[in-house]
């Protein structure tokens, strides 16, 4: 009996060994390839201004000089001493806090009560609820640039979908895919549209009509994808790629809408207030530009404080709350190692000094091309940088000041360049194993990277085709 209990506990609160090994091996291969590139691509260096933007015509080509092997091997640990160290530490803390607090909620039956109320209210309008949830998550991403922050809601969304007799993948799609696709189909996203418009010297609302059309198209595609998926698994639940782990999660959750809990009112009130406060904090972060850059530490701190206080209120054994928190956080430690591997790829390329060489080749290739080819090349350049530089703002400051004059000379409008950047910046975050948010989401859901790709590859191909057509249309109409 004890063995069975441990198995069930692991299903909701820990990363499976298979998922950990698969993603880690993949990241190690990418890390090794990044180091190997330095033995074939010569070093090079641009000069940069005080804002981190490339100064045109300052590129100096060096020699081929392979990076020392010890640097590649130690990169996952040296990232904590690099320029991205604070970001890595905060993301890791954020993940561990979330895992710990949701484990407390699970053990105190808080999750059970919240989901029970939601199921009672929405079980007869399931498809409508799916579409509304997708729309809301996309809006947060598109208007406010929120993506990582919305992962805080993933466990609740995921368990809600399971309680509606859907699956874990539906929860990931409704929460994580929607937030990411909304971020990419940006309308006023301050971290992409806003900053790019500022660099280009145009108003944020210039060309907004096509971005609205694009948002609507992406929303329609994503809704169709998720609704078709839910229709398939409703007809035959065993067709779900996560059928086995979902059965274990439901056993652990032991959900029964008719079951009465004597502390239900207290649990619901406590955790409803907790999530209500977190929602207000999310809105404040989205609305106040001055604190938006501190979203992760703010959410980690408020989740930790609010979650522990809520647990202490609803649990008689106060010591047990901290034990549950520690076990939940411990179950997510492997995800921290995967984040270390993912961010070490950029460190190796920086130390190899070959990114500027690739950038110079791309910029040289852009010159002299026709408008259609130029826009597609910019698209590919940003897609390439996306593998190594996750920050939207960092990529804008890096390349926009230099590609904008080239595009202007070719007659490509700033609105088209901004649209190209936004489209290329985000969608692949849901494919690339070097993206920490994807690793966090899959880790929390206990879904392997292989299953995720198997589920989303066709959607990504459709999105790729749609984005290329939108860009070609923009150029054709002189948007």
C-alpha positions, 0 to 999 in steps of 0.5 A: 500500500505504501508503494502505491501511495508513493506512486500516486504522489509522484504523478502530480508533484515530480518529473518523470525520469524518462522525461528528464533523461530525454530532454537532458540528452537533447540539450547536451547534444545541442550544447556539444554542437554549439561548441563544435561550431566554433571549430568551423566558424571564424570568430568575429566582433561588432562594436556596440553602442550603450544600448547594446545595439550593433554599430554598422560597419564595425565588424572585424573578422577573426580566425577559427579558434575552437572553444576549450572543451572544459568550457563546454563541459562546465558551462551548465554550472558557469551560467550562475556566474554569467550575465544571465545568472540573476535571470536563471536564479529567479526562474529556478526559484519561481519554479520551485516555489510554484511546485511547493505551493501547489503541492500544499494546495493539493495535500490540503484539498484546496485544488479539489475544492476549487476545481469542484466549484469550477466543474459545477459551474461550467461542466455544461458549457465545456467547449465555450469555456475552452474558447473563452480561456484561450481568448483570455490567455492570448489577450494577456500575451498580446496586449501586455506581453505576459507569458512566463507569468501565466505559467503560475496558473498552469497547474489549476488549468491543467487539473480543471481540464482533467476534471472536465474529462479532457487531458493534460495536453488540453491544459497545456494548450489552453494555458501555455500555448495560448499565452505564447501564441498571444505573445507572438500575435502581438497587438500592443505587447510592450516587450515586442511591438512597443520596444520595436516601435520605439526603436523604429521611431513610429507609433505603437498603433501604426499598422495595428489593423493587420496585427488584429487580423493576424491575432484573430487568425491565430485564435481561430487556428488554436481553437480549432486545434484544441477543440478537434483534440478534445473531440477525439479524446472524448470519443476515445480517451485512450487516444490521448498521448497522456492517457496513462499519466492522466489516469494516475493524476485523477486517482491522486486527485480523487475528484468527485463533484458530489463528495462533501468536504466539511472544510469546503467553505473554508478551503474555497474562501481561503484559496479563492482570496489567494488566487484573487490577489494573485490575479490583481498582482498579474494585472498590476504587473501588466499595467505598470511598466515600471514593475513589469521587468520584475514580474518573476520575483514579484510573483515568486514572493507573493506566491510563496507568502500567500501560499504558505499563509493559506496553507497555515490557515486551512491546515491544523498541523502547521509543521506539515505545511512546510513539509509538503512545500519542501517535497513539492519543491524537491520534486521539481529540482530536475527542472532546474538542471534542465534550465541550466543546460538550456541557458548554457548553450548561449554562454558557449556561443558567446564565449566562442565569439561566433554569433557576431560572425553569423549576424554579419553574414546575415546582414550582408545577405540582406543587402541587395535583396528584393523586398519579399526575400529580405523579409523572409531572411529577417524572419529566418535570422530572428528564428535563428537568434531565438534558439540562443536569445530568449529575451524579446527586448534583447533581440530587438536592441541587438538587430532592429537598429541595423536592419531598419535602415536596410529595410527602409532603403528597400521600401519596406515599412517599419510596420512590416518589420515590426510584424516580422519581428513579432511573428518570428520571436515567439511561436517557436518558444513552444518547440525549442528545448532551449526555452526555459518556459517550455521546460517548466511547463512540461515539467509541471505537467509531467509530459515528455518533450517527445509527446509534446512535439508529437502533439504540436508538430502539425499545428506549428507547420500550419502556423509557419505557413500562415505566418509566411503568407501574412508576411508576403501579403504585408509586403505585397500591399505595402503595409 
